[in-house]
Amino acid sequence: MPAPYNLSGRTAIVTGSSTGNGRAIAISLAEAGVNIVGVDLLPGPVNGTVKHEAPTLDLVREAYNVQSAFVQGDVSKEDTWESAVAAALAINGRIDILVNNAGILGKVGPLHECSLAQWNLIMNINLTAVFLGVKAVMPTMLAQKAREGSTRGTIITISSNAAHHGAPDKAPYCTTKGALVALNRSLAVDYGRDGIKCITVSPGIIATALNAKELSDPTKCINYRAQTPWPRFGRVEEVGSAVLFLCSDASDYCNGTDFAMDAGYIVA
Ligand SMILES: NC(=O)c1ccc[n+]([C@@H]2O[C@H](COP(=O)([O-])OP(=O)(O)OC[C@H]3O[C@@H](n4cnc5c(N)ncnc54)[C@H](O)[C@@H]3O)[C@@H](O)[C@H]2O)c1
């Protein structure tokens, strides 16, 4: 890896690391030398239609010779975060990177048919969990020294292009993703002065378990493709490499911004 992308010895917590974008993010960071603490409901994919050769944390340890740990838990619960912070500190006493990636699409359909329980579930997993994650890692990030020529810490939060347009029948999901962009701006202002870089990433359509049901509908697929200047879906590896860039020293003048990676969908 060229110097700004060589992150050897740094430690990251990546949520939703077992599959999809989170697995790809963990792999990209590990390839750059980052120790990984993965957090997820299960070590392997929750959705039975997705298969991987090895659980993410085993794969990164064996392929990239980094340290790794898996914390099984729900990101919307505080005790999951206590375990994740303890696992990261046990590696080398630092938390250099937090990637808030875990998320659900939740109830799809008209908002008036969404129950309060369904609404609260989406809010808790997609939004409150990010508040809990920031709250959990911040004391460590603030207390640690900045690495030479680098930041004191980096927080990447995976939003969505659904933050920026009214994706049909997904009002609760869009609400959480828009709120993450707003939350990130405040984090960047409040903690930027301490040398902590905070960025959201807004992917377009990436084929994963999250949207497998929708993408199995040929009409919707054709519509999505027709609305995108490059008429293809994104790959999880592309999310991984975007997050690596944003965690690397190559992007250290970026803060508070939202990084769109949607092939131009949102500007079309
Ligand atoms: N796939 C897309 O098109 C797309 C587009 C934009 C943004 N995103 C965002 O990317 C992120 C990852 O999505 P994905 O497409 O990889 O989905 P995915 O369903 O493939 O993976 C999500 C992972 O998060 C985990 N997870 C879900 N709820 C959790 C909880 N309460 N606690 C711990 N882990 C939990 C799941 O077990 C799973 O491993 C989400 O925030 C999603 O909103 C996805």
The ligand as an SDF file (V2000), in Angstrom:
LIG
                    3D

 44 48  0  0  0  0  0  0  0  0999 V2000
  -27.2100   -2.1990   -0.2010 N   0  0  0  0  0  0  0  0  0  0  0  0
  -27.4650   -0.9600   -0.5930 C   0  0  0  0  0  0  0  0  0  0  0  0
  -27.9260   -0.7040   -1.7250 O   0  0  0  0  0  0  0  0  0  0  0  0
  -27.1860    0.1880    0.3250 C   0  0  0  0  0  0  0  0  0  0  0  0
  -27.2610    1.4830   -0.2010 C   0  0  0  0  0  0  0  0  0  0  0  0
  -27.0180    2.5580    0.6220 C   0  0  0  0  0  0  0  0  0  0  0  0
  -26.6960    2.3720    1.9560 C   0  0  0  0  0  0  0  0  0  0  0  0
  -26.6370    1.1060    2.4520 N   0  0  0  0  0  0  0  0  0  0  0  0
  -26.3020    0.9510    3.8700 C   0  0  0  0  0  0  0  0  0  0  0  0
  -25.1840    0.0970    4.0200 O   0  0  0  0  0  0  0  0  0  0  0  0
  -25.2460   -0.5020    5.3140 C   0  0  0  0  0  0  0  0  0  0  0  0
  -25.0470   -2.0120    5.1690 C   0  0  0  0  0  0  0  0  0  0  0  0
  -26.0850   -2.5100    4.3470 O   0  0  0  0  0  0  0  0  0  0  0  0
  -25.9300   -3.8130    3.4450 P   0  0  0  0  0  0  0  0  0  0  0  0
  -26.5430   -3.4960    2.1560 O   0  0  0  0  0  0  0  0  0  0  0  0
  -24.5510   -4.3200    3.5130 O   0  0  0  0  0  0  0  0  0  0  0  0
  -26.9490   -4.7680    4.2250 O   0  0  0  0  0  0  0  0  0  0  0  0
  -26.8400   -6.3040    4.6460 P   0  0  0  0  0  0  0  0  0  0  0  0
  -28.2090   -6.6530    5.1090 O   0  0  0  0  0  0  0  0  0  0  0  0
  -26.1930   -7.0950    3.5650 O   0  0  0  0  0  0  0  0  0  0  0  0
  -25.8380   -6.2630    5.8930 O   0  0  0  0  0  0  0  0  0  0  0  0
  -26.1660   -5.5770    7.0870 C   0  0  0  0  0  0  0  0  0  0  0  0
  -25.4150   -6.2220    8.2270 C   0  0  0  0  0  0  0  0  0  0  0  0
  -25.7730   -5.4910    9.4210 O   0  0  0  0  0  0  0  0  0  0  0  0
  -26.1200   -6.4360   10.4210 C   0  0  0  0  0  0  0  0  0  0  0  0
  -27.0880   -5.8880   11.3440 N   0  0  0  0  0  0  0  0  0  0  0  0
  -28.3900   -5.5640   11.0820 C   0  0  0  0  0  0  0  0  0  0  0  0
  -28.9780   -5.1420   12.2070 N   0  0  0  0  0  0  0  0  0  0  0  0
  -28.0470   -5.2060   13.1970 C   0  0  0  0  0  0  0  0  0  0  0  0
  -28.0730   -4.9230   14.5790 C   0  0  0  0  0  0  0  0  0  0  0  0
  -29.1790   -4.4780   15.1980 N   0  0  0  0  0  0  0  0  0  0  0  0
  -26.9430   -5.0940   15.2950 N   0  0  0  0  0  0  0  0  0  0  0  0
  -25.8210   -5.5590   14.6950 C   0  0  0  0  0  0  0  0  0  0  0  0
  -25.7330   -5.8420   13.3860 N   0  0  0  0  0  0  0  0  0  0  0  0
  -26.8450   -5.6710   12.6490 C   0  0  0  0  0  0  0  0  0  0  0  0
  -26.7070   -7.6290    9.6480 C   0  0  0  0  0  0  0  0  0  0  0  0
  -26.6810   -8.8050   10.4260 O   0  0  0  0  0  0  0  0  0  0  0  0
  -25.7930   -7.6810    8.4410 C   0  0  0  0  0  0  0  0  0  0  0  0
  -24.6370   -8.4690    8.6710 O   0  0  0  0  0  0  0  0  0  0  0  0
  -26.6100   -0.1300    5.8970 C   0  0  0  0  0  0  0  0  0  0  0  0
  -26.4510    0.9510    6.7960 O   0  0  0  0  0  0  0  0  0  0  0  0
  -27.4080    0.3070    4.6840 C   0  0  0  0  0  0  0  0  0  0  0  0
  -28.4210    1.2120    4.9990 O   0  0  0  0  0  0  0  0  0  0  0  0
  -26.8810    0.0110    1.6700 C   0  0  0  0  0  0  0  0  0  0  0  0
  1  2  1  0
  2  3  2  0
  2  4  1  0
  4  5  1  0
  4 44  2  0
  5  6  2  0
  6  7  1  0
  7  8  2  0
  8  9  1  0
  8 44  1  0
  9 10  1  0
  9 42  1  0
 10 11  1  0
 11 12  1  0
 11 40  1  0
 12 13  1  0
 13 14  1  0
 14 15  2  0
 14 16  1  0
 14 17  1  0
 17 18  1  0
 18 19  2  0
 18 20  1  0
 18 21  1  0
 21 22  1  0
 22 23  1  0
 23 24  1  0
 23 38  1  0
 24 25  1  0
 25 26  1  0
 25 36  1  0
 26 27  1  0
 26 35  1  0
 27 28  2  0
 28 29  1  0
 29 30  1  0
 29 35  2  0
 30 31  1  0
 30 32  2  0
 32 33  1  0
 33 34  2  0
 34 35  1  0
 36 37  1  0
 36 38  1  0
 38 39  1  0
 40 41  1  0
 40 42  1  0
 42 43  1  0
M  CHG  2   8   1  16  -1
M  END
$$$$
